[in-house]
Amino acid sequence: MALSGSSGSTEQPDGETFVFRAVKIGVVVALYWFISITMVFLNNYLLDNHELDAPLFVTFFQCLVTVALCWAMQLLSALCPGLIDFPSVRFDLKTSREVLQILH
């Protein structure tokens, strides 16, 4: 049976069973959903608050935190390669110019 992992064909080359991979994917999707919905409600609260008139600062701070978290995850993946798998974060000036369309 494919879900119970009793068949040898459900074993992945890296030793993970189908159930383990399915649970891992489910946890990642649930975490992504939770964070996305939380950010929507947080942005709604912050940007509808008339006492806080700083939408550009809120956006900048969210982007800054995202970059810091990506660099932290990259560092953790370099320190613990078997535990965390995260792509490298690199800055490319050519790509930045193409995205921003400021300097041609």
MMTF fields as JSON, N, C-alpha, C and O atoms, coordinates in Angstrom:
{
  "mmtfVersion": "1.0.0",
  "mmtfProducer": "UNKNOWN",
  "numBonds": 415,
  "numAtoms": 416,
  "numGroups": 104,
  "numChains": 1,
  "numModels": 1,
  "chainsPerModel": [1],
  "groupsPerChain": [104],
  "chainIdList": ["A"],
  "bondAtomList": [4, 2, 8, 6, 12, 10, 16, 14, 20, 18, 24, 22, 28, 26, 32, 30, 36, 34, 40, 38, 44, 42, 48, 46, 52, 50, 56, 54, 60, 58, 64, 62, 68, 66, 72, 70, 76, 74, 80, 78, 84, 82, 88, 86, 92, 90, 96, 94, 100, 98, 104, 102, 108, 106, 112, 110, 116, 114, 120, 118, 124, 122, 128, 126, 132, 130, 136, 134, 140, 138, 144, 142, 148, 146, 152, 150, 156, 154, 160, 158, 164, 162, 168, 166, 172, 170, 176, 174, 180, 178, 184, 182, 188, 186, 192, 190, 196, 194, 200, 198, 204, 202, 208, 206, 212, 210, 216, 214, 220, 218, 224, 222, 228, 226, 232, 230, 236, 234, 240, 238, 244, 242, 248, 246, 252, 250, 256, 254, 260, 258, 264, 262, 268, 266, 272, 270, 276, 274, 280, 278, 284, 282, 288, 286, 292, 290, 296, 294, 300, 298, 304, 302, 308, 306, 312, 310, 316, 314, 320, 318, 324, 322, 328, 326, 332, 330, 336, 334, 340, 338, 344, 342, 348, 346, 352, 350, 356, 354, 360, 358, 364, 362, 368, 366, 372, 370, 376, 374, 380, 378, 384, 382, 388, 386, 392, 390, 396, 394, 400, 398, 404, 402, 408, 406, 412, 410],
  "bondOrderList": [1, 1, 1, 1, 1, 1, 1, 1, 1, 1, 1, 1, 1, 1, 1, 1, 1, 1, 1, 1, 1, 1, 1, 1, 1, 1, 1, 1, 1, 1, 1, 1, 1, 1, 1, 1, 1, 1, 1, 1, 1, 1, 1, 1, 1, 1, 1, 1, 1, 1, 1, 1, 1, 1, 1, 1, 1, 1, 1, 1, 1, 1, 1, 1, 1, 1, 1, 1, 1, 1, 1, 1, 1, 1, 1, 1, 1, 1, 1, 1, 1, 1, 1, 1, 1, 1, 1, 1, 1, 1, 1, 1, 1, 1, 1, 1, 1, 1, 1, 1, 1, 1, 1],
  "groupList": [{"groupName": "MET", "atomNameList": ["N", "CA", "C", "O"], "elementList": ["N", "C", "C", "O"], "formalChargeList": [0, 0, 0, 0], "bondAtomList": [1, 0, 2, 1, 3, 2], "bondOrderList": [1, 1, 2], "singleLetterCode": "M", "chemCompType": "L-PEPTIDE LINKING"}, {"groupName": "ALA", "atomNameList": ["N", "CA", "C", "O"], "elementList": ["N", "C", "C", "O"], "formalChargeList": [0, 0, 0, 0], "bondAtomList": [1, 0, 2, 1, 3, 2], "bondOrderList": [1, 1, 2], "singleLetterCode": "A", "chemCompType": "L-PEPTIDE LINKING"}, {"groupName": "LEU", "atomNameList": ["N", "CA", "C", "O"], "elementList": ["N", "C", "C", "O"], "formalChargeList": [0, 0, 0, 0], "bondAtomList": [1, 0, 2, 1, 3, 2], "bondOrderList": [1, 1, 2], "singleLetterCode": "L", "chemCompType": "L-PEPTIDE LINKING"}, {"groupName": "SER", "atomNameList": ["N", "CA", "C", "O"], "elementList": ["N", "C", "C", "O"], "formalChargeList": [0, 0, 0, 0], "bondAtomList": [1, 0, 2, 1, 3, 2], "bondOrderList": [1, 1, 2], "singleLetterCode": "S", "chemCompType": "L-PEPTIDE LINKING"}, {"groupName": "GLY", "atomNameList": ["N", "CA", "C", "O"], "elementList": ["N", "C", "C", "O"], "formalChargeList": [0, 0, 0, 0], "bondAtomList": [1, 0, 2, 1, 3, 2], "bondOrderList": [1, 1, 2], "singleLetterCode": "G", "chemCompType": "PEPTIDE LINKING"}, {"groupName": "THR", "atomNameList": ["N", "CA", "C", "O"], "elementList": ["N", "C", "C", "O"], "formalChargeList": [0, 0, 0, 0], "bondAtomList": [1, 0, 2, 1, 3, 2], "bondOrderList": [1, 1, 2], "singleLetterCode": "T", "chemCompType": "L-PEPTIDE LINKING"}, {"groupName": "GLU", "atomNameList": ["N", "CA", "C", "O"], "elementList": ["N", "C", "C", "O"], "formalChargeList": [0, 0, 0, 0], "bondAtomList": [1, 0, 2, 1, 3, 2], "bondOrderList": [1, 1, 2], "singleLetterCode": "E", "chemCompType": "L-PEPTIDE LINKING"}, {"groupName": "GLN", "atomNameList": ["N", "CA", "C", "O"], "elementList": ["N", "C", "C", "O"], "formalChargeList": [0, 0, 0, 0], "bondAtomList": [1, 0, 2, 1, 3, 2], "bondOrderList": [1, 1, 2], "singleLetterCode": "Q", "chemCompType": "L-PEPTIDE LINKING"}, {"groupName": "PRO", "atomNameList": ["N", "CA", "C", "O"], "elementList": ["N", "C", "C", "O"], "formalChargeList": [0, 0, 0, 0], "bondAtomList": [1, 0, 2, 1, 3, 2], "bondOrderList": [1, 1, 2], "singleLetterCode": "P", "chemCompType": "L-PEPTIDE LINKING"}, {"groupName": "ASP", "atomNameList": ["N", "CA", "C", "O"], "elementList": ["N", "C", "C", "O"], "formalChargeList": [0, 0, 0, 0], "bondAtomList": [1, 0, 2, 1, 3, 2], "bondOrderList": [1, 1, 2], "singleLetterCode": "D", "chemCompType": "L-PEPTIDE LINKING"}, {"groupName": "PHE", "atomNameList": ["N", "CA", "C", "O"], "elementList": ["N", "C", "C", "O"], "formalChargeList": [0, 0, 0, 0], "bondAtomList": [1, 0, 2, 1, 3, 2], "bondOrderList": [1, 1, 2], "singleLetterCode": "F", "chemCompType": "L-PEPTIDE LINKING"}, {"groupName": "VAL", "atomNameList": ["N", "CA", "C", "O"], "elementList": ["N", "C", "C", "O"], "formalChargeList": [0, 0, 0, 0], "bondAtomList": [1, 0, 2, 1, 3, 2], "bondOrderList": [1, 1, 2], "singleLetterCode": "V", "chemCompType": "L-PEPTIDE LINKING"}, {"groupName": "ARG", "atomNameList": ["N", "CA", "C", "O"], "elementList": ["N", "C", "C", "O"], "formalChargeList": [0, 0, 0, 0], "bondAtomList": [1, 0, 2, 1, 3, 2], "bondOrderList": [1, 1, 2], "singleLetterCode": "R", "chemCompType": "L-PEPTIDE LINKING"}, {"groupName": "LYS", "atomNameList": ["N", "CA", "C", "O"], "elementList": ["N", "C", "C", "O"], "formalChargeList": [0, 0, 0, 0], "bondAtomList": [1, 0, 2, 1, 3, 2], "bondOrderList": [1, 1, 2], "singleLetterCode": "K", "chemCompType": "L-PEPTIDE LINKING"}, {"groupName": "ILE", "atomNameList": ["N", "CA", "C", "O"], "elementList": ["N", "C", "C", "O"], "formalChargeList": [0, 0, 0, 0], "bondAtomList": [1, 0, 2, 1, 3, 2], "bondOrderList": [1, 1, 2], "singleLetterCode": "I", "chemCompType": "L-PEPTIDE LINKING"}, {"groupName": "TYR", "atomNameList": ["N", "CA", "C", "O"], "elementList": ["N", "C", "C", "O"], "formalChargeList": [0, 0, 0, 0], "bondAtomList": [1, 0, 2, 1, 3, 2], "bondOrderList": [1, 1, 2], "singleLetterCode": "Y", "chemCompType": "L-PEPTIDE LINKING"}, {"groupName": "TRP", "atomNameList": ["N", "CA", "C", "O"], "elementList": ["N", "C", "C", "O"], "formalChargeList": [0, 0, 0, 0], "bondAtomList": [1, 0, 2, 1, 3, 2], "bondOrderList": [1, 1, 2], "singleLetterCode": "W", "chemCompType": "L-PEPTIDE LINKING"}, {"groupName": "ASN", "atomNameList": ["N", "CA", "C", "O"], "elementList": ["N", "C", "C", "O"], "formalChargeList": [0, 0, 0, 0], "bondAtomList": [1, 0, 2, 1, 3, 2], "bondOrderList": [1, 1, 2], "singleLetterCode": "N", "chemCompType": "L-PEPTIDE LINKING"}, {"groupName": "HIS", "atomNameList": ["N", "CA", "C", "O"], "elementList": ["N", "C", "C", "O"], "formalChargeList": [0, 0, 0, 0], "bondAtomList": [1, 0, 2, 1, 3, 2], "bondOrderList": [1, 1, 2], "singleLetterCode": "H", "chemCompType": "L-PEPTIDE LINKING"}, {"groupName": "CYS", "atomNameList": ["N", "CA", "C", "O"], "elementList": ["N", "C", "C", "O"], "formalChargeList": [0, 0, 0, 0], "bondAtomList": [1, 0, 2, 1, 3, 2], "bondOrderList": [1, 1, 2], "singleLetterCode": "C", "chemCompType": "L-PEPTIDE LINKING"}],
  "groupTypeList": [0, 1, 2, 3, 4, 3, 3, 4, 3, 5, 6, 7, 8, 9, 4, 6, 5, 10, 11, 10, 12, 1, 11, 13, 14, 4, 11, 11, 11, 1, 2, 15, 16, 10, 14, 3, 14, 5, 0, 11, 10, 2, 17, 17, 15, 2, 2, 9, 17, 18, 6, 2, 9, 1, 8, 2, 10, 11, 5, 10, 10, 7, 19, 2, 11, 5, 11, 1, 2, 19, 16, 1, 0, 7, 2, 2, 3, 1, 2, 19, 8, 4, 2, 14, 9, 10, 8, 3, 11, 12, 10, 9, 2, 13, 5, 3, 12, 6, 11, 2, 7, 14, 2, 18],
  "groupIdList": [1, 2, 3, 4, 5, 6, 7, 8, 9, 10, 11, 12, 13, 14, 15, 16, 17, 18, 19, 20, 21, 22, 23, 24, 25, 26, 27, 28, 29, 30, 31, 32, 33, 34, 35, 36, 37, 38, 39, 40, 41, 42, 43, 44, 45, 46, 47, 48, 49, 50, 51, 52, 53, 54, 55, 56, 57, 58, 59, 60, 61, 62, 63, 64, 65, 66, 67, 68, 69, 70, 71, 72, 73, 74, 75, 76, 77, 78, 79, 80, 81, 82, 83, 84, 85, 86, 87, 88, 89, 90, 91, 92, 93, 94, 95, 96, 97, 98, 99, 100, 101, 102, 103, 104],
  "secStructList": [7, 6, 6, 6, 6, 7, 1, 4, 4, 4, 7, 7, 6, 6, 1, 7, 7, 2, 2, 2, 2, 2, 2, 2, 2, 2, 2, 2, 2, 2, 2, 2, 2, 2, 2, 2, 2, 2, 2, 2, 2, 2, 2, 2, 2, 2, 2, 2, 7, 1, 1, 7, 7, 7, 2, 2, 2, 2, 2, 2, 2, 2, 2, 2, 2, 2, 2, 2, 2, 2, 2, 2, 2, 2, 2, 2, 2, 2, 2, 7, 6, 6, 6, 7, 7, 7, 7, 7, 7, 7, 7, 7, 2, 2, 2, 2, 2, 2, 2, 2, 7, 7, 7, 7],
  "xCoordList": [0.844, 0.0, 0.894, 1.871, 0.569, 1.428, 1.467, 2.524, 0.377, 0.361, 1.01, 1.545, 0.972, 1.554, 3.062, 3.73, 3.596, 5.038, 5.518, 6.707, 4.6, 5.002, 5.703, 6.467, 5.456, 6.099, 7.472, 7.663, 8.41, 9.757, 9.837, 10.804, 8.839, 8.88, 8.529, 8.767, 7.967, 7.642, 8.821, 8.754, 9.891, 11.086, 11.815, 12.13, 12.079, 12.791, 14.291, 14.74, 15.065, 16.508, 17.196, 18.21, 16.666, 17.296, 16.788, 17.14, 15.966, 15.524, 14.214, 13.769, 13.569, 12.305, 11.147, 11.134, 10.185, 8.995, 8.004, 8.136, 7.02, 5.997, 5.222, 4.919, 4.903, 4.129, 4.93, 4.38, 6.21, 7.042, 7.108, 6.99, 7.294, 7.344, 6.007, 5.969, 4.905, 3.575, 3.306, 2.755, 3.691, 3.501, 4.361, 3.911, 5.595, 6.49, 5.925, 5.968, 5.408, 4.808, 3.562, 3.339, 2.755, 1.554, 1.875, 1.177, 2.93, 3.332, 3.817, 3.487, 4.582, 5.076, 3.915, 3.892, 2.963, 1.805, 0.968, 0.532, 0.74, -0.046, 0.665, 0.018, 1.983, 2.743, 2.703, 2.545, 2.844, 2.767, 1.39, 1.288, 0.342, -1.023, -1.207, -1.747, -0.762, -0.905, -0.18, -0.737, 1.048, 1.827, 1.207, 1.162, 0.732, 0.119, -1.138, -1.309, -2.017, -3.254, -2.948, -3.595, -1.97, -1.589, -1.079, -1.413, -0.272, 0.247, -0.865, -0.815, -1.853, -2.978, -3.723, -4.021, -4.027, -4.744, -3.886, -4.4, -2.591, -1.704, -1.597, -1.658, -1.443, -1.393, -2.7, -2.703, -3.804, -5.11, -5.23, -5.699, -4.804, -4.871, -3.936, -4.336, -2.704, -1.728, -2.081, -1.95, -2.519, -2.765, -4.118, -4.315, -5.06, -6.342, -6.313, -7.251, -5.254, -5.115, -4.813, -3.799, -5.696, -5.52, -4.462, -3.973, -4.102, -3.051, -1.667, -0.733, -1.537, -0.26, -0.35, -0.937, 0.234, 0.19, 1.576, 2.281, 1.952, 3.282, 3.247, 3.933, 2.473, 2.403, 3.726, 4.035, 4.507, 5.794, 6.768, 7.534, 6.746, 7.608, 7.212, 8.081, 5.916, 5.445, 5.931, 6.421, 5.799, 6.243, 7.753, 8.235, 8.507, 9.958, 10.4, 11.301, 9.771, 10.149, 9.866, 10.666, 8.741, 8.428, 9.454, 9.87, 9.861, 10.882, 12.226, 12.934, 12.586, 13.837, 13.867, 14.88, 12.765, 12.688, 12.777, 13.41, 12.156, 12.214, 13.648, 14.086, 14.371, 15.771, 16.608, 17.444, 16.39, 17.142, 16.844, 17.756, 15.589, 15.243, 15.857, 16.305, 15.88, 16.495, 17.991, 18.527, 18.668, 20.099, 20.34, 21.304, 19.464, 19.607, 19.396, 20.118, 18.417, 18.184, 19.353, 19.715, 19.95, 21.12, 22.273, 22.977, 22.477, 23.533, 23.277, 24.196, 22.043, 21.7, 21.864, 22.284, 21.537, 21.698, 23.176, 23.537, 24.035, 25.476, 26.038, 26.947, 25.498, 25.975, 25.418, 26.111, 24.183, 23.516, 22.972, 21.76, 23.849, 23.378, 22.426, 21.592, 22.52, 21.627, 20.257, 19.294, 20.155, 18.902, 18.091, 16.871, 18.761, 18.082, 18.62, 19.832, 17.723, 18.089, 17.487, 16.268, 18.327, 17.871, 18.811, 20.026, 18.28, 19.174, 19.997, 19.635, 21.098, 21.967, 21.319, 20.628, 21.562, 21.055, 22.231, 23.247, 22.093, 23.169, 22.582, 21.449, 23.353, 22.93, 23.612, 24.837, 22.816, 23.357, 22.902, 21.706, 23.853, 23.531, 22.811, 21.915, 23.181, 22.527, 21.052, 20.197, 20.757, 19.369, 18.601, 17.444, 19.231, 18.575, 18.223, 17.135, 19.13, 18.84, 17.675, 16.832, 17.627, 16.54, 15.2, 14.179, 15.203, 13.963, 13.5, 12.317, 14.397, 14.03, 13.825, 13.102, 14.435, 14.325, 14.749, 14.189, 15.74, 16.222, 17.458, 17.535, 18.415, 19.666, 19.704, 19.682, 19.759, 19.843, 21.223, 21.497],
  "yCoordList": [-1.169, 0.0, 1.238, 1.295, 2.216, 3.383, 4.271, 4.821, 4.432, 5.332, 4.739, 5.474, 3.441, 2.832, 2.686, 2.48, 2.789, 2.668, 1.233, 0.991, 0.255, -1.144, -1.624, -2.587, -0.972, -1.366, -0.721, 0.422, -1.448, -0.909, 0.175, 0.936, 0.266, 1.248, 2.648, 3.611, 2.799, 4.132, 4.796, 5.975, 4.058, 4.606, 5.488, 5.045, 6.724, 7.652, 7.356, 6.702, 7.832, 7.578, 8.121, 7.568, 9.199, 9.763, 9.125, 9.588, 8.069, 7.334, 7.808, 7.252, 8.822, 9.322, 8.523, 8.216, 8.194, 7.5, 8.506, 9.713, 7.991, 8.846, 9.6, 10.781, 8.929, 9.56, 10.706, 11.776, 10.487, 11.548, 12.754, 13.893, 12.51, 13.622, 14.339, 15.565, 13.587, 14.2, 15.055, 16.15, 14.562, 15.335, 16.593, 17.667, 16.46, 17.616, 18.677, 19.867, 18.265, 19.206, 19.84, 21.041, 19.047, 19.578, 20.613, 21.62, 20.37, 21.325, 22.626, 23.712, 22.522, 23.718, 24.523, 25.747, 23.859, 24.557, 25.206, 26.347, 24.496, 25.057, 26.254, 27.249, 26.176, 27.292, 28.496, 29.632, 28.247, 29.327, 29.984, 31.21, 29.185, 29.712, 30.562, 31.665, 30.057, 30.785, 32.123, 33.145, 32.125, 33.361, 34.344, 35.543, 33.86, 34.743, 35.404, 36.616, 34.62, 35.182, 36.137, 37.177, 35.795, 36.685, 38.015, 39.07, 37.973, 39.21, 40.052, 41.28, 39.424, 40.171, 40.919, 42.103, 40.236, 40.893, 41.947, 42.993, 41.689, 42.671, 43.921, 45.038, 43.746, 44.898, 45.663, 46.894, 44.949, 45.611, 46.456, 47.593, 45.896, 46.641, 47.852, 48.951, 47.655, 48.752, 49.858, 51.039, 49.49, 50.5, 51.18, 52.269, 50.564, 51.213, 52.043, 52.792, 51.92, 52.682, 54.129, 54.415, 55.047, 56.457, 57.144, 58.212, 56.548, 57.128, 56.853, 57.622, 55.783, 55.42, 55.708, 54.937, 56.818, 57.198, 56.99, 57.947, 55.716, 55.409, 54.152, 53.182, 54.132, 52.914, 52.568, 51.39, 53.569, 53.296, 52.677, 51.782, 53.146, 52.57, 51.125, 50.27, 50.843, 49.477, 48.545, 47.451, 48.974, 48.164, 47.972, 46.857, 49.039, 48.959, 48.021, 47.206, 48.133, 47.298, 45.823, 44.96, 45.527, 44.141, 43.581, 42.43, 44.376, 43.929, 43.733, 42.769, 44.624, 44.516, 43.251, 42.554, 42.965, 41.752, 40.507, 39.523, 40.543, 39.401, 39.129, 37.978, 40.166, 40.004, 39.47, 38.588, 39.995, 39.525, 38.05, 37.291, 37.643, 36.241, 35.336, 34.233, 35.791, 34.99, 34.824, 33.731, 35.895, 35.775, 34.872, 34.106, 34.963, 34.086, 32.625, 31.747, 32.362, 30.985, 30.486, 29.313, 31.365, 30.969, 30.616, 29.634, 31.406, 31.128, 29.807, 29.005, 29.578, 28.331, 27.126, 26.056, 27.293, 26.173, 25.876, 24.735, 26.898, 26.651, 25.974, 25.149, 26.322, 25.727, 24.323, 23.467, 24.084, 22.785, 22.287, 22.31, 21.833, 21.475, 20.284, 20.202, 19.373, 18.22, 18.538, 17.824, 19.603, 19.953, 20.963, 20.835, 21.969, 23.063, 23.152, 23.131, 23.251, 23.422, 24.732, 24.847, 25.714, 27.035, 27.53, 27.394, 28.108, 28.571, 29.773, 30.48, 29.987, 31.103, 32.426, 32.516, 33.445, 34.786, 35.591, 35.738, 36.106, 36.909, 38.14, 38.121, 39.194, 40.455, 40.616, 40.541, 40.839, 41.028, 42.393, 42.639, 43.27, 44.63, 44.645, 45.464, 43.76, 43.712, 43.347, 43.955, 42.365, 41.98, 43.108, 43.356, 43.792, 44.915, 46.017, 46.59, 46.31, 47.329, 46.916, 47.743, 45.647, 45.171, 45.225, 45.563, 44.893, 44.914, 46.338, 46.638, 47.207, 48.57, 49.465, 50.458, 49.137, 49.92, 51.381, 52.291, 51.592, 52.944, 53.25, 54.283, 52.332, 52.548, 51.629, 50.406, 52.204, 51.389, 51.478, 50.866],
  "zCoordList": [0.0, 0.0, 0.0, 0.746, -0.821, -0.997, 0.241, 0.55, 0.952, 2.097, 3.336, 4.166, 3.47, 4.671, 4.574, 5.587, 3.388, 3.216, 3.279, 3.484, 3.104, 3.197, 1.939, 1.986, 0.827, -0.419, -0.518, -0.101, -1.063, -1.22, -2.277, -2.301, -3.156, -4.235, -3.757, -4.486, -2.551, -2.058, -1.369, -1.022, -1.17, -0.532, -1.544, -2.649, -1.166, -2.031, -1.945, -1.004, -2.921, -2.892, -1.646, -1.22, -1.046, 0.142, 1.433, 2.518, 1.347, 2.522, 3.111, 4.115, 2.526, 3.052, 2.463, 1.271, 3.303, 2.819, 2.254, 2.456, 1.55, 0.957, 2.031, 1.864, 3.128, 4.198, 4.824, 5.086, 5.06, 5.641, 4.715, 5.167, 3.434, 2.472, 2.383, 2.278, 2.423, 2.356, 3.593, 3.482, 4.765, 5.995, 5.967, 6.366, 5.495, 5.415, 4.468, 4.778, 3.343, 2.396, 3.003, 2.849, 3.686, 4.331, 5.4, 5.521, 6.176, 7.208, 6.564, 7.04, 5.507, 4.822, 4.243, 4.371, 3.615, 3.036, 4.134, 3.983, 5.237, 6.345, 6.964, 7.292, 7.13, 7.679, 6.741, 7.189, 5.447, 4.466, 4.509, 4.479, 4.579, 4.638, 5.886, 5.811, 7.032, 8.291, 8.246, 8.647, 7.764, 7.703, 6.72, 6.995, 5.584, 4.587, 5.128, 4.993, 5.737, 6.282, 7.431, 7.56, 8.264, 9.36, 8.827, 9.367, 7.772, 7.193, 6.573, 6.644, 5.975, 5.4, 6.494, 6.344, 7.596, 8.682, 9.38, 9.778, 9.533, 10.143, 9.268, 9.78, 7.975, 7.072, 7.079, 7.049, 7.119, 7.164, 8.429, 8.382, 9.553, 10.812, 10.788, 11.171, 10.342, 10.357, 9.371, 9.692, 8.194, 7.166, 7.319, 6.781, 8.043, 8.311, 9.583, 9.855, 10.359, 11.593, 11.233, 10.597, 11.641, 11.271, 12.129, 11.763, 13.266, 14.092, 13.505, 13.731, 12.769, 12.155, 10.662, 9.903, 10.255, 8.842, 8.236, 7.917, 8.084, 7.573, 6.708, 7.031, 5.616, 4.802, 4.132, 3.951, 3.765, 3.132, 4.132, 3.773, 5.388, 6.414, 6.707, 6.876, 6.769, 7.032, 5.926, 6.204, 4.687, 3.551, 3.579, 3.376, 3.827, 3.894, 5.014, 4.82, 6.182, 7.318, 7.031, 7.394, 6.387, 6.035, 5.055, 5.187, 4.082, 3.129, 3.822, 3.528, 4.732, 5.47, 6.333, 6.385, 6.999, 7.823, 6.945, 7.329, 5.784, 4.86, 4.416, 4.403, 4.057, 3.642, 4.801, 4.606, 6.001, 7.168, 7.456, 7.782, 7.338, 7.564, 6.5, 6.811, 5.247, 4.184, 4.419, 4.237, 4.822, 5.126, 6.331, 6.354, 7.333, 8.502, 8.114, 8.588, 7.259, 6.805, 5.97, 6.053, 5.162, 4.384, 5.3, 5.061, 6.351, 7.31, 8.037, 8.203, 8.468, 9.142, 8.214, 8.655, 6.943, 6.017, 5.761, 5.471, 5.866, 5.726, 6.975, 6.882, 8.141, 9.387, 9.621, 10.171, 9.21, 9.399, 8.063, 7.852, 7.149, 5.805, 5.776, 4.875, 6.714, 6.72, 7.27, 6.99, 8.052, 8.711, 7.92, 7.815, 7.36, 6.654, 5.241, 5.028, 4.282, 2.879, 2.395, 2.271, 2.122, 1.69, 0.606, 0.746, -0.484, -1.554, -1.108, -0.167, -1.792, -1.437, -1.847, -2.862, -1.027, -1.296, -1.822, -1.142, -3.02, -3.58, -4.247, -4.726, -4.272, -4.86, -6.199, -6.292, -7.245, -8.584, -9.085, -9.239, -9.336, -9.759, -11.106, -11.31, -12.023, -13.34, -13.204, -13.848, -12.373, -12.155, -11.487, -11.826, -10.541, -9.866, -10.86, -10.795, -11.768, -12.787, -13.675, -14.021, -14.043, -14.898, -14.175, -14.774, -12.889, -12.136, -11.877, -12.036, -11.486, -11.143, -12.369, -12.287, -13.478, -14.712, -14.499, -15.11, -13.629, -13.366, -14.218, -14.882, -14.18, -14.905, -16.115, -15.973, -17.279, -18.509, -19.092, -20.125]
}
